């Protein structure tokens, strides 16, 4: 059976809730975090292979999350989203391994 568990990391509460509901409506189990430290705690306590994360968060960015998980085995699949997309932010994410 396919693991349909996703760790969502989004610091905006309304956006977090909307994305959570949308994913749940498509059959996913969503673990929701509003910060990188909270996401790391969930990641290490749950079996998560896919992370959907905002890039622009404070005080730690979504890229910091990737940096902290880069040596984890198996490496999770991280998909980034942002409301302030630019070519440089896409390049940074891809260069970091997203």
DRENNUMI-325970 format. One record per residue (C-alpha): x, y, z; residue in one letter. Coordinates in nm, 3 decimals, padded with zeros to 5 digits, always signed. Layout:
@X = X | Y = Y | Z = Z | residuo = A $
...
//
This chain:
@X = +00.000 | Y = +00.000 | Z = +00.000 | residuo = X $
@X = +00.127 | Y = +00.347 | Z = -00.088 | residuo = X $
@X = +00.215 | Y = +00.575 | Z = +00.205 | residuo = X $
@X = -00.012 | Y = +00.876 | Z = +00.160 | residuo = X $
@X = +00.131 | Y = +01.073 | Z = +00.452 | residuo = X $
@X = +00.256 | Y = +01.427 | Z = +00.387 | residuo = X $
@X = +00.430 | Y = +01.666 | Z = +00.622 | residuo = X $
@X = +00.305 | Y = +02.019 | Z = +00.546 | residuo = X $
@X = +00.523 | Y = +02.307 | Z = +00.666 | residuo = X $
@X = +00.349 | Y = +02.643 | Z = +00.628 | residuo = X $
@X = +00.371 | Y = +02.929 | Z = +00.877 | residuo = X $
@X = +00.056 | Y = +03.111 | Z = +00.762 | residuo = X $
@X = -00.225 | Y = +02.949 | Z = +00.963 | residuo = X $
@X = -00.501 | Y = +03.007 | Z = +00.706 | residuo = X $
@X = -00.290 | Y = +02.879 | Z = +00.416 | residuo = X $
@X = -00.185 | Y = +02.581 | Z = +00.630 | residuo = X $
@X = -00.548 | Y = +02.496 | Z = +00.704 | residuo = X $
@X = -00.659 | Y = +02.534 | Z = +00.341 | residuo = X $
@X = -00.379 | Y = +02.315 | Z = +00.203 | residuo = X $
@X = -00.436 | Y = +02.057 | Z = +00.479 | residuo = X $
@X = -00.807 | Y = +02.033 | Z = +00.392 | residuo = X $
@X = -00.736 | Y = +02.013 | Z = +00.019 | residuo = X $
@X = -00.485 | Y = +01.729 | Z = +00.066 | residuo = X $
@X = -00.713 | Y = +01.544 | Z = +00.309 | residuo = X $
@X = -00.996 | Y = +01.569 | Z = +00.053 | residuo = X $
@X = -00.765 | Y = +01.386 | Z = -00.190 | residuo = X $
@X = -00.702 | Y = +01.103 | Z = +00.057 | residuo = X $
@X = -00.375 | Y = +01.214 | Z = +00.215 | residuo = X $
@X = -00.294 | Y = +01.200 | Z = +00.584 | residuo = X $
@X = -00.148 | Y = +01.543 | Z = +00.664 | residuo = X $
@X = +00.091 | Y = +01.620 | Z = +00.947 | residuo = X $
@X = +00.088 | Y = +01.996 | Z = +00.984 | residuo = X $
@X = +00.370 | Y = +02.214 | Z = +01.115 | residuo = X $
@X = +00.393 | Y = +02.593 | Z = +01.135 | residuo = X $
@X = +00.772 | Y = +02.614 | Z = +01.178 | residuo = X $
@X = +01.092 | Y = +02.431 | Z = +01.093 | residuo = X $
@X = +01.154 | Y = +02.314 | Z = +01.452 | residuo = X $
@X = +00.798 | Y = +02.178 | Z = +01.472 | residuo = X $
@X = +00.844 | Y = +02.008 | Z = +01.133 | residuo = X $
@X = +01.170 | Y = +01.845 | Z = +01.246 | residuo = X $
@X = +00.999 | Y = +01.707 | Z = +01.557 | residuo = X $
@X = +00.717 | Y = +01.560 | Z = +01.348 | residuo = X $
@X = +00.956 | Y = +01.425 | Z = +01.086 | residuo = X $
@X = +01.163 | Y = +01.239 | Z = +01.346 | residuo = X $
@X = +00.858 | Y = +01.098 | Z = +01.528 | residuo = X $
@X = +00.655 | Y = +00.990 | Z = +01.222 | residuo = X $
@X = +00.726 | Y = +00.791 | Z = +00.908 | residuo = X $
@X = +00.724 | Y = +01.067 | Z = +00.647 | residuo = X $
@X = +00.868 | Y = +01.042 | Z = +00.296 | residuo = X $
@X = +00.712 | Y = +01.356 | Z = +00.142 | residuo = X $
@X = +00.737 | Y = +01.712 | Z = +00.273 | residuo = X $
@X = +00.549 | Y = +02.007 | Z = +00.123 | residuo = X $
@X = +00.708 | Y = +02.324 | Z = +00.256 | residuo = X $
@X = +00.688 | Y = +02.697 | Z = +00.218 | residuo = X $
@X = +01.026 | Y = +02.854 | Z = +00.141 | residuo = X $
@X = +00.968 | Y = +03.195 | Z = +00.302 | residuo = X $
@X = +00.932 | Y = +03.137 | Z = +00.677 | residuo = X $
@X = +01.085 | Y = +03.305 | Z = +00.981 | residuo = X $
@X = +01.313 | Y = +03.256 | Z = +01.166 | residuo = X $
@X = +01.410 | Y = +02.944 | Z = +00.967 | residuo = X $
@X = +01.338 | Y = +02.907 | Z = +00.596 | residuo = X $
@X = +01.221 | Y = +02.600 | Z = +00.413 | residuo = X $
@X = +01.573 | Y = +02.570 | Z = +00.275 | residuo = X $
@X = +01.701 | Y = +02.542 | Z = +00.633 | residuo = X $
@X = +01.467 | Y = +02.244 | Z = +00.675 | residuo = X $
@X = +01.626 | Y = +02.077 | Z = +00.374 | residuo = X $
@X = +01.973 | Y = +02.154 | Z = +00.509 | residuo = X $
@X = +01.890 | Y = +01.986 | Z = +00.840 | residuo = X $
@X = +01.755 | Y = +01.675 | Z = +00.665 | residuo = X $
@X = +02.018 | Y = +01.639 | Z = +00.392 | residuo = X $
@X = +02.201 | Y = +01.352 | Z = +00.563 | residuo = X $
@X = +01.887 | Y = +01.165 | Z = +00.669 | residuo = X $
@X = +01.843 | Y = +00.821 | Z = +00.522 | residuo = X $
@X = +01.618 | Y = +00.762 | Z = +00.344 | residuo = X $
@X = +01.615 | Y = +01.117 | Z = +00.219 | residuo = X $
@X = +01.263 | Y = +01.264 | Z = +00.207 | residuo = X $
@X = +01.119 | Y = +01.413 | Z = -00.110 | residuo = X $
@X = +01.077 | Y = +01.787 | Z = -00.047 | residuo = X $
@X = +00.849 | Y = +01.999 | Z = -00.262 | residuo = X $
@X = +00.862 | Y = +02.375 | Z = -00.212 | residuo = X $
@X = +00.592 | Y = +02.632 | Z = -00.257 | residuo = X $
@X = +00.603 | Y = +03.008 | Z = -00.229 | residuo = X $
@X = +00.379 | Y = +03.305 | Z = -00.290 | residuo = X $
@X = +00.683 | Y = +03.512 | Z = -00.385 | residuo = X $
@X = +00.834 | Y = +03.297 | Z = -00.658 | residuo = X $
@X = +01.138 | Y = +03.410 | Z = -00.847 | residuo = X $
@X = +01.401 | Y = +03.250 | Z = -01.066 | residuo = X $
@X = +01.661 | Y = +03.294 | Z = -00.790 | residuo = X $
@X = +01.443 | Y = +03.123 | Z = -00.523 | residuo = X $
@X = +01.378 | Y = +02.833 | Z = -00.764 | residuo = X $
@X = +01.751 | Y = +02.807 | Z = -00.833 | residuo = X $
@X = +01.832 | Y = +02.812 | Z = -00.460 | residuo = X $
@X = +01.580 | Y = +02.535 | Z = -00.390 | residuo = X $
@X = +01.701 | Y = +02.313 | Z = -00.673 | residuo = X $
@X = +02.065 | Y = +02.373 | Z = -00.581 | residuo = X $
@X = +01.987 | Y = +02.271 | Z = -00.222 | residuo = X $
@X = +01.838 | Y = +01.943 | Z = -00.344 | residuo = X $
@X = +01.464 | Y = +02.005 | Z = -00.362 | residuo = X $
//
